[in-house]
Amino acid sequence: MSRSGGGMEPVANFGPNGQQHSRERCGHFQMPLHYPRFTRADYESMPEWKLECVLKEYGLPVTGNVEQKRKFAMGAFLWP
């Protein structure tokens, strides 16, 4: 007997050893949907904790002092 209704059903994901796993357990990086839209002035006045949040959100290193983080963020996200 076939099921009708036309809806989509969930698909199970299985790892290489045959065990089923969920997305929550994978712990993989997922690129955020939107590119940060801060200006140079925004980065220059941004508090260190917010710079760290932006860098972490995009999987970028969060090392160095606040000026190094600012310079890195501006180099990564601002277009010349």
PERA-V483213 format. One record per pair of residues at least 24 apart in sequence whose ideal C-beta (glycine too) atoms are under 7 Angstrom apart, sorted by the first residue. I is the first residue (numbers start at 1). GAP is how many residues later the second one is. D is the distance in Angstrom with one decimal. If there is no record, write none. Layout:
BEGIN
i->[I | I]
gap->[GAP | GAP]
d->[D | D]
END
This chain:
BEGIN
i->[29 | 32 | 32 | 36 | 38 | 40 | 40 | 43 | 43 | 43 | 44]
gap->[30 | 25 | 26 | 41 | 39 | 34 | 38 | 27 | 30 | 31 | 26]
d->[4.7 | 5.5 | 6.5 | 5.2 | 6.8 | 6.3 | 6.0 | 5.5 | 5.5 | 5.0 | 6.6]
END
